[in-house]
Amino acid sequence: MISETRPKLSIIIPVFNEEHSLEELNTKILQVLFDLSFDYEIIYIDDGSTDKSFEILEKLHLENPRVKVIQFKKNFGKSAALACGFKEAGGDLIITMDADLQDEPEEIPNLINKINEGYDLVSGWKEKRKDSLIKLISSKIFNFTASVLLGLKLHDFNCGFKIYRKEVVKDIDVYGEMHRFLPALASQKGFKIAELKVRHSPRKFGESKYGKLGLRRLNNYLLDIINVLLITKYAQKPLHFFGGGGLLLLILGFVIEIYLIILRLLTGSIQNHYPLLMLGILLIIVGIQLISLGFLSEVTTHINKRKENNYFIKNVLKK
């Protein structure tokens, strides 16, 4: 008789100064896992905390060897923490969640049930968010813009509560601020994406690492979306991204110059049209520069491949 091996679940939790929530969070997760037929590991990534987070995580590890702890030398950001967790995870299914108790562990079985419907990644949707009005408005604007530009309809790109099949996380490079765009990156590679409504609790301790109003993220929202657009739809054809706009400007510049040439031949003077002449020349120059940038990007795409780590580990606690 062949014995069946239980599937394994990895839970990855980035931590930055969450000393007050960790023990309660870990207890809730273990209570949920007790009722599931999964082998499991809980991977905490201490992203350079300056409070007692690591000491608490060390205690949780000593109490349960399935709790793994990785401590960064300094704060490298959520994307780096997730990238490290993905590399360490050995589960068939991988869940990511925040450490601030706003993601409720009781939703884990619902995420598992949803991904078992045939999806590769299921992203949480905090439909009823417990946040300030400004954060709610900025989030709606961001999610709408991202959905339109990236061609992936999601209500909540920013939700960190997600579940992945292992082949998804092993096939995606996460760096910079790319963690919120993991569904878009996965979709571009052909993985099947779904969204699931999850409960969102108000923050019990401390405040958001993005500030009370979440305004620190706004400066990067549009640039991040453009960045994802480049590395998904235009990753293999950057010339189409830069060259398209460059070609348009180049043609417009030539049209202006041809118009002025014809005007000069017909009237003998373009003395009153010097600003238009300068505009045409400027458009031609910028168009040529954009097209050249597109060609350089094509060459760079074929030469370079991002593989280096973007974090440095101080301590690792595991079996």
C-alpha positions as CSV (number, residue, x, y, z in Angstrom):
1,M,0.0,0.0,0.0
2,I,1.4,3.4,-1.0
3,S,1.1,6.1,1.7
4,E,0.0,9.5,0.6
5,T,2.1,12.5,1.7
6,R,0.1,15.4,3.1
7,P,0.3,18.5,1.0
8,K,2.4,21.3,2.6
9,L,1.3,24.9,3.2
10,S,3.8,27.7,3.6
11,I,2.7,31.0,5.3
12,I,5.0,33.9,4.7
13,I,4.7,37.0,6.9
14,P,6.9,40.1,6.5
15,V,7.4,41.8,9.9
16,F,8.5,45.3,10.6
17,N,8.0,46.6,14.2
18,E,5.0,44.5,15.0
19,E,6.0,43.3,18.5
20,H,2.5,43.7,20.0
21,S,0.6,41.6,17.4
22,L,2.9,38.7,16.7
23,E,1.9,36.3,19.5
24,E,-1.8,36.8,18.9
25,L,-1.3,36.4,15.2
26,N,0.7,33.2,15.6
27,T,-1.9,31.7,18.0
28,K,-4.7,32.5,15.5
29,I,-2.8,30.9,12.6
30,L,-2.1,27.7,14.6
31,Q,-5.7,27.4,15.6
32,V,-6.8,27.6,11.9
33,L,-4.1,25.2,10.8
34,F,-5.1,22.6,13.4
35,D,-8.3,21.9,11.5
36,L,-6.6,21.6,8.1
37,S,-5.1,18.5,6.6
38,F,-1.9,20.2,5.7
39,D,1.7,19.9,6.8
40,Y,2.8,23.5,7.3
41,E,5.5,26.0,8.0
42,I,5.2,29.6,9.1
43,I,8.0,31.8,7.8
44,Y,8.4,35.2,9.4
45,I,10.7,37.6,7.7
46,D,11.9,40.2,10.2
47,D,12.6,43.2,7.9
48,G,15.0,45.0,10.1
49,S,12.7,45.7,13.1
50,T,13.9,48.0,15.7
51,D,11.5,46.9,18.5
52,K,11.3,43.5,20.2
53,S,9.8,41.7,17.2
54,F,12.8,39.4,16.6
55,E,12.9,38.4,20.3
56,I,9.3,37.4,20.2
57,L,9.8,35.5,16.9
58,E,12.7,33.7,18.4
59,K,10.5,32.6,21.3
60,L,7.8,31.4,18.9
61,H,10.4,29.4,17.0
62,L,11.6,27.7,20.2
63,E,8.1,26.8,21.0
64,N,7.4,25.4,17.6
65,P,10.2,24.4,15.1
66,R,7.7,24.7,12.2
67,V,7.9,28.5,12.8
68,K,10.9,29.7,10.8
69,V,12.4,33.1,11.3
70,I,14.7,35.0,9.0
71,Q,16.1,38.3,10.2
72,F,17.4,41.0,7.8
73,K,20.3,43.2,8.7
74,K,18.2,46.3,8.0
75,N,14.9,47.3,6.5
76,F,14.9,46.3,2.8
77,G,11.1,46.6,2.2
78,K,8.2,44.3,1.7
79,S,9.2,43.1,-1.8
80,A,12.6,41.9,-0.5
81,A,10.9,40.2,2.4
82,L,8.5,38.3,0.1
83,A,11.3,37.4,-2.3
84,C,13.3,35.9,0.5
85,G,10.2,34.1,1.8
86,F,9.4,32.7,-1.6
87,K,12.9,31.3,-2.0
88,E,12.7,29.7,1.5
89,A,9.1,28.3,1.1
90,G,8.8,24.6,0.5
91,G,5.0,24.3,0.4
92,D,2.8,23.2,-2.4
93,L,0.6,26.2,-1.6
94,I,2.1,29.5,-0.3
95,I,0.1,32.2,1.5
96,T,1.3,35.7,2.2
97,M,-0.3,37.9,4.8
98,D,0.5,41.0,6.9
99,A,1.6,40.9,10.5
100,D,-0.6,43.7,11.8
101,L,-3.7,41.5,12.5
102,Q,-5.7,43.3,9.8
103,D,-5.6,40.1,7.7
104,E,-7.7,37.5,9.5
105,P,-6.2,33.9,9.6
106,E,-9.8,32.5,9.6
107,E,-9.9,33.4,5.9
108,I,-7.1,30.9,5.1
109,P,-9.5,27.9,4.4
110,N,-11.5,30.1,2.0
111,L,-8.3,31.0,0.1
112,I,-7.4,27.3,-0.1
113,N,-10.9,26.3,-1.3
114,K,-10.8,29.1,-4.0
115,I,-7.4,28.1,-5.4
116,N,-8.5,24.5,-5.5
117,E,-11.2,25.5,-8.0
118,G,-8.4,25.5,-10.6
119,Y,-6.5,28.8,-10.1
120,D,-2.8,29.5,-9.7
121,L,-3.1,32.7,-7.6
122,V,-6.0,34.0,-5.6
123,S,-5.7,37.6,-4.4
124,G,-7.7,38.9,-1.4
125,W,-10.1,41.8,-1.9
126,K,-10.7,43.9,1.2
127,E,-14.1,45.1,0.1
128,K,-15.0,46.7,3.4
129,R,-11.7,48.3,4.4
130,K,-11.1,49.6,7.9
131,D,-9.0,52.6,6.8
132,S,-9.3,56.4,6.6
133,L,-11.3,58.1,3.9
134,I,-8.2,59.4,2.1
135,K,-6.6,56.0,2.0
136,L,-9.9,54.5,0.6
137,I,-10.1,57.2,-2.1
138,S,-6.4,56.9,-3.1
139,S,-6.7,53.1,-3.2
140,K,-9.7,53.2,-5.5
141,I,-8.0,55.5,-7.9
142,F,-4.8,53.4,-7.9
143,N,-6.7,50.1,-8.4
144,F,-8.8,51.5,-11.2
145,T,-5.8,53.0,-13.0
146,A,-3.8,49.7,-12.5
147,S,-6.7,47.6,-13.8
148,V,-7.1,49.7,-17.0
149,L,-3.4,50.0,-17.8
150,L,-2.4,46.5,-17.0
151,G,-5.4,44.8,-18.4
152,L,-6.1,42.8,-15.3
153,K,-9.4,43.5,-13.4
154,L,-8.7,43.4,-9.7
155,H,-10.4,45.5,-7.0
156,D,-7.5,45.4,-4.6
157,F,-3.9,45.2,-5.9
158,N,-2.6,46.3,-2.5
159,C,-4.0,43.5,-0.5
160,G,-1.1,41.4,0.9
161,F,-3.4,38.4,1.7
162,K,-2.9,36.0,-1.2
163,I,-2.4,32.4,-2.0
164,Y,-0.1,31.0,-4.7
165,R,0.8,27.6,-6.2
166,K,4.5,27.0,-5.7
167,E,5.3,27.2,-9.4
168,V,4.0,30.8,-9.4
169,V,6.3,32.1,-6.7
170,K,9.3,30.2,-8.0
171,D,8.9,31.8,-11.5
172,I,8.5,35.5,-10.5
173,D,11.3,37.9,-9.5
174,V,10.1,40.4,-6.8
175,Y,12.0,43.6,-6.2
176,G,11.4,47.3,-5.6
177,E,7.7,47.8,-5.1
178,M,6.6,44.9,-7.3
179,H,4.9,43.0,-4.4
180,R,1.6,44.7,-5.0
181,F,1.7,43.7,-8.7
182,L,2.3,40.0,-8.3
183,P,-1.0,39.1,-9.9
184,A,-0.2,41.2,-13.0
185,L,3.2,39.6,-13.3
186,A,1.8,36.1,-12.9
187,S,-1.1,36.8,-15.3
188,Q,1.5,37.9,-18.0
189,K,3.2,34.5,-17.6
190,G,-0.1,32.7,-18.3
191,F,-1.1,31.8,-14.7
192,K,-4.8,31.8,-13.9
193,I,-5.8,34.6,-11.5
194,A,-8.9,34.9,-9.2
195,E,-10.0,37.3,-6.5
196,L,-11.7,36.5,-3.2
197,K,-13.4,38.9,-0.8
198,V,-11.7,38.7,2.6
199,R,-12.5,40.4,5.9
200,H,-10.4,43.3,6.9
201,S,-9.9,44.2,10.6
202,P,-9.0,47.6,12.0
203,R,-5.4,48.0,13.1
204,K,-5.1,47.2,16.8
205,F,-1.5,48.4,17.4
206,G,0.7,51.1,16.0
207,E,0.0,52.8,12.7
208,S,0.5,52.0,9.0
209,K,4.2,52.0,7.9
210,Y,3.0,54.2,5.0
211,G,1.8,56.9,7.4
212,K,-1.7,57.6,8.7
213,L,-3.0,58.7,5.4
214,G,-1.1,56.3,3.2
215,L,0.3,59.3,1.2
216,R,3.8,58.0,1.0
217,R,2.7,55.5,-1.6
218,L,1.0,58.0,-3.9
219,N,4.2,59.4,-5.3
220,N,5.2,56.0,-6.7
221,Y,1.8,54.7,-7.8
222,L,1.9,55.9,-11.4
223,L,5.6,55.1,-11.9
224,D,5.1,51.6,-10.4
225,I,2.3,50.9,-12.9
226,I,4.4,52.1,-15.8
227,N,7.2,49.9,-14.5
228,V,5.0,46.9,-14.4
229,L,3.7,47.7,-17.9
230,L,7.2,47.7,-19.2
231,I,8.2,44.4,-17.5
232,T,5.0,42.6,-18.5
233,K,3.5,43.7,-21.8
234,Y,6.7,45.3,-23.1
235,A,9.4,43.2,-21.4
236,Q,10.4,41.5,-24.6
237,K,9.6,44.4,-26.9
238,P,10.6,47.7,-25.2
239,L,11.1,49.3,-28.6
240,H,7.3,49.2,-29.0
241,F,6.8,51.1,-25.8
242,F,9.4,53.9,-26.4
243,G,9.4,53.7,-30.2
244,G,5.7,54.1,-30.6
245,G,5.6,57.5,-28.9
246,G,8.9,58.4,-30.5
247,L,7.6,57.6,-34.0
248,L,4.5,59.6,-33.4
249,L,6.5,62.7,-32.3
250,L,8.9,62.2,-35.2
251,I,6.1,62.1,-37.8
252,L,4.4,65.1,-36.2
253,G,7.6,67.0,-36.3
254,F,8.2,66.2,-40.0
255,V,4.6,67.2,-40.8
256,I,5.2,70.6,-39.2
257,E,8.5,71.1,-41.1
258,I,6.9,70.0,-44.4
259,Y,4.1,72.4,-43.8
260,L,6.6,75.3,-43.2
261,I,8.6,74.4,-46.3
262,I,5.4,74.5,-48.5
263,L,4.5,77.8,-46.8
264,R,7.9,79.2,-47.6
265,L,7.6,78.2,-51.2
266,L,4.2,79.7,-51.6
267,T,4.6,82.9,-49.6
268,G,8.3,83.4,-49.7
269,S,8.5,83.9,-45.9
270,I,7.9,82.1,-42.6
271,Q,9.0,84.9,-40.4
272,N,5.9,84.8,-38.3
273,H,6.2,81.0,-37.8
274,Y,9.5,80.6,-36.0
275,P,7.9,79.2,-32.8
276,L,6.3,76.5,-35.0
277,L,9.6,75.9,-36.7
278,M,11.3,75.3,-33.3
279,L,8.5,73.1,-32.1
280,G,8.8,70.9,-35.2
281,I,12.6,70.6,-34.7
282,L,12.1,69.8,-31.0
283,L,9.5,67.0,-31.8
284,I,11.9,65.5,-34.3
285,I,14.8,65.5,-31.8
286,V,12.7,64.0,-29.0
287,G,11.2,61.4,-31.3
288,I,14.7,60.3,-32.4
289,Q,15.8,60.1,-28.8
290,L,12.8,57.9,-27.8
291,I,13.3,55.6,-30.7
292,S,17.0,55.3,-29.8
293,L,16.1,54.6,-26.2
294,G,13.8,51.8,-27.4
295,F,16.7,50.3,-29.4
296,L,19.0,50.5,-26.4
297,S,16.3,48.9,-24.2
298,E,16.0,46.0,-26.7
299,V,19.8,45.4,-26.5
300,T,19.7,45.6,-22.7
301,T,16.8,43.2,-22.5
302,H,18.8,40.5,-24.3
303,I,22.0,41.1,-22.3
304,N,20.9,41.5,-18.7
305,K,18.8,39.3,-16.5
306,R,18.0,40.2,-12.9
307,K,19.0,37.4,-10.6
308,E,20.9,39.0,-7.7
309,N,19.4,39.1,-4.2
310,N,18.2,42.5,-3.0
311,Y,18.5,41.8,0.7
312,F,21.0,40.6,3.3
313,I,20.2,38.1,6.0
314,K,21.4,38.5,9.6
315,N,19.9,35.4,11.2
316,V,17.9,32.3,10.2
317,L,16.0,30.2,12.7
318,K,14.5,26.9,11.4
319,K,14.8,23.2,11.9
